[in-house]
Amino acid sequence: MSEQEIRTRLERCFALTFPQLDPASVPSASASRLAAWDSVAQVSLLTLIGEEFGVEVDFEDFEDATSFTAIESRLREKLD
Amino acid sequence: MRLSEALDVIRAGVPDSGTVRRIHLICGFTPLHLETFVRARAQLRFPAAKIEIDTGLFGDLEGNVARAAHKSADAALVAIEWADLDARLDLRSAAGWKSETLDDIATQIGERLTRLHSLLRALAAAMPVAVLSPSLPLPPVTHFPPSQSGAFELQLRAAMAGFLERLAADRHLRVVSESELALRSPAAARLDAALLLHAGFPYSIAHADAVADLALACAFPAAPKKGLITDLDDTVWKGILGDAGVSGVSWSLDRRSHGHALYQQMLGSLAQSGVLVGVASKNDPTLVESAFARPDMILKPDQVFPFEAGWGAKSDAVSRILARWNIAADSVVFVDDSPMELAEVAERHPGIECLRFPADKPAAILELLWTLRSLFGKGEIREEDRVRASSLRTAAAIEPAAAGEASEEFLRKVDAKITLDYEMDSGRAFELVNKTNQFNLNGRRFTEAEWRAYFEQPGAFLVTAGYEDRFGPLGKIAVIAGICEGLRCAIDVWVMSCRAFSRRIEFQMLARLFENTRAKALLLRFSPTPRNGPTQECLRRLLGFDPPEGEIELTAEQFRRNCPPLFHTVHQPSRKERQTA
């Protein structure tokens, strides 16, 4: 899977989880700046990522990944 | 449905139509993805409505049920898991699985189920409730290996079975079918232990979707189809009647044609539950009659009406049957083994559901039988269901008699009796309102919650009419509902079954309404629909002009002037009986 494809699909997961988020703001999204990003949203987002990329997401592994960039980076490691 | 698809549905939303469907989702765990799937599935079921989901508090199933009973909603979905009945069965607790506590767990669960039963009954008094019994496995609390069921597990299951049986006896409480759930969501793939421990949500994505879909189907059942038209050769029986002869066609294990026996059995069962069953067959009518006279026929001739056997196009036969039943094609299923016949009927009757009979394929026949149950299934069988076919048969028999003399003279002689009923909790009235198209004042449909809320308004009334004449009973066939304030009486609902046409029952209902309410005028809230021509005709006759859409005033004077002569004997409860009711 190309880097661009990973990013596009990850952006789609964010758009579904945070429908109020402006698409242009997705790459800079983080829990500290997005009120809707609470623990429930984090679980929904990670479940969606697991479904989208066909991987088993360990919630603990991603516990401190609370920004788009952190999740993208953790996901790339998992897919490698 | 995948989680992303569910979120897509939710994100797409709906234009603001002003309609809201509110659903209580009641469980003891975090509703998380179950809420997402309920919202998405409900949106698909009600595409024009805004969906609102109310959830409760974590770990408080009983409290959530109790609180929901005080908040109005269109339905409640209740998911019970073992952990809700005793915290010691919760994988998130570590209270110990001591053998000496098992008896206590069983006792506690029995007591909790008793309390839950009364709470659910109170909830069901306010709205329809779909209840899901524990769908997740019990944790490994006993010393038994997984291959063996111990007394503890069996005791819990027996308590649960008794509890569900008591729930199922209440028509507003619907138990989600565990066997159907098992088909859609295999037991081994239901639990998501990681999600449970991390977030308090126990269901896998697929299981959450299956639970949401089934629970919604239970809470908002689709209107069942009304009639089934079937072919005969290689469908009701194996073989071609014209070639094999009456004794040559078969439906038995010995003749390797048992699938046809099962199909006949299903048709008989459907007929018993009030489904109209008709035959459209390219055959010699006398041969068909002889075949149905065989004593081993499982489907009996009196369960079929009408028989259309002949050599014309199947679609013509279907047209005649639909006219005889007086129902639209989209309420009907047509079953035939020939793809060509199915296509010909489908083209001529858009909306009819055409199903192919898969002769010689037992598994596919069984699947067809389940499909028929799904299309015709209903939660309750009423007296009207039992008399439907016979009343149509009688109507056909008396038509020549009626045509032979003045219709008025004929109506005078049929000893017609109308019984008016003021029972507010009439399930039959609700059913009629939601399935009647032709004699329907405005086509308005109600959810169960809307129906109940309507009658909570001050001055709301409901009148249901039953009819019987010397040719037999028709059961409860007409409904009027409205709001009376002083001498002002507005009618929002006025429907009558098509089986009851041409008997002037609709006029008698208005006559009694004028008499009972002493209203100087009735306000009829009328809307034309593509199908309510008979209502428009009735209003035209009473008003003397084409009824306009909106609130129509029909004065007592207009009614007296234009109402045709009525010959019914009317029984209605006395004022005292009505007050008691």
Chai-1 contact restraints between the chains, C-beta under 6 A:
chainA,res_idxA,chainB,res_idxB,connection_type,confidence,min_distance_angstrom,max_distance_angstrom,comment,restraint_id
A,L16,B,S4,contact,1.0,0.0,6.0,A-B,restraint_1
A,L16,B,L7,contact,1.0,0.0,6.0,A-B,restraint_2
A,P19,B,R11,contact,1.0,0.0,6.0,A-B,restraint_3
A,V43,B,A199,contact,1.0,0.0,6.0,A-B,restraint_4
A,L48,B,L3,contact,1.0,0.0,6.0,A-B,restraint_5
A,L48,B,S4,contact,1.0,0.0,6.0,A-B,restraint_6
A,E51,B,R2,contact,1.0,0.0,6.0,A-B,restraint_7
A,E51,B,L3,contact,1.0,0.0,6.0,A-B,restraint_8
A,F59,B,H198,contact,1.0,0.0,6.0,A-B,restraint_9
